[in-house]
Amino acid sequence: MKSSLYLIALIYILVSCKTTQKTSKEFVPTFSVSKKTTHKIPDGQDYAFGYLEVLENRNNKNGKTIKFPVYIFKSRSKNPKKDPIIYTVGGPGATTMPSAQYMNYYKYLDDRDFILVEQRGNYCAKPHLDCPEWSKAIYESNQPNFDLTRYDELFRQAAKSCKERLEQKGIDLNGYNTNEIASDINDLVNVLGIEKYNLLTISYSTKIAQVLMRDYPNKIRSVVMDSPLPLEVNYDEESVQNLLESVMALLSDCESDKKCNSAYPNIKNRFTEYLREKTKNPLMVEVENPKSGKIETFYLKGEDLITVFTSASTENVPNIPFEINKLLDNDLTLLKEQLTYLFQEPGEGAGIGMRLSVWCAEENPFNSLKLIEEETNKYPELKGLSPATYDNEICKIWSVESVSEIENNAIKSDIPVLLINGEYDELTPSKWANAMMPNFTNSYHLIFKGWKHTPTTNWSNQCAMEMANIFFNNPNRKPNTDCFELIGSPNFKTE
């Protein structure tokens, strides 16, 4: 393993630092190189790996320190540009580190170094805020004979048990939020001596980008926000509406396509009525339990049946009308396949504690409980589906401090920004990015027709990654390539 240029001048200093320091008003973040990596890196890739140590809670200068891993991948170019790209994924609670195994496919390394940052509290960080209690609750609540009257209490007890366990480890849950992550990245930039850098963020991590642009703008050269989540949006108040709008947009496109409409006439209204009817009279589905061989019975409402859309990836978008039509014809093959997964043993709840801390500090405090209740019952086809990521009572149990009002306000910036969306993204719809553009005076917006969430991670078509890389090379003009122009409406499957 070869050290990146950013580390050569720092190795002597960092090796001699006491990275085990726990309490000091003069604490300075440090980066320590590690030979043991989180993942096996393919031969031939030049990189450095290590851990940044920072304060767990910067409001407590005498508090503990924590560590999170960082990969610095060296550009494939013999004359790389001096401004690296810093990349961290969404969530909150998702791990960035698995991406390290696939750098051969990342176009960004053709021109500059690429830095992967694990967000604090996630899977490879120290500590990791896992919640296996939450995963067990999900597993139990998904079993066919589960008593729904126990649902709320089951998850409240899971949150309580997880919180108590993490705090018994000495973890300060107030230290895990977007502001702290943004400060972590700023500390990393300073420790590595980076003069200018670019940001690549997706979904939740676009909030991190916005905080960095607001609080630490001087070293940021350009920003790509893939599937942006604006600071000012109250996600939980409109998630059901966004889901329905995305489904209806896709089915409208099917009806506008002569071949698709001929195969599935009036599919939008038929599917809407189907969801409404099954919400009143749930669909009975029998599935063999792969562990016991016993036949289990599920009763599915509209909020369950909508998974024919939500479970589909961009690659599978052309099949969605076909699968909906099968469902309308009482072909339950896809549903049974999905239900079989519910019998798999629960996971370890990776990153759930981090997700709870972020959501309960930053989203829940700004929610209108009245609007959430209205949204839950507003749409007959999905009646009973709460738009809230976490119930208000769960956040009361988690009891982290709410962030200040500024964290729910839009930012303004003249830093070059490229906003990227998928046309059928129900999680972060393109209308949010459109609303952000007036505040970004040097911004561009690309909407990928027929695609869903996080286009830059679509491995079956790397056009969005290519467009992002073109932007990083010239952030003062809208990127354009043949690949984007060639993307049209989906070629819907009709047989």
Beta strands, then each sheet from edge to edge (+ up, - down):
strand 1: 30-33
strand 2: 47-55
strand 3: 65-73
strand 4: 81-88
strand 5: 112-117
strand 6: 197-202
strand 7: 220-226
strand 8: 283-288
strand 9: 295-300
strand 10: 417-422
strand 11: 443-448
sheet 1: 1+ 2- 3+ 5- 4- 6- 7- 10- 11-
sheet 2: 8+ 9-
end
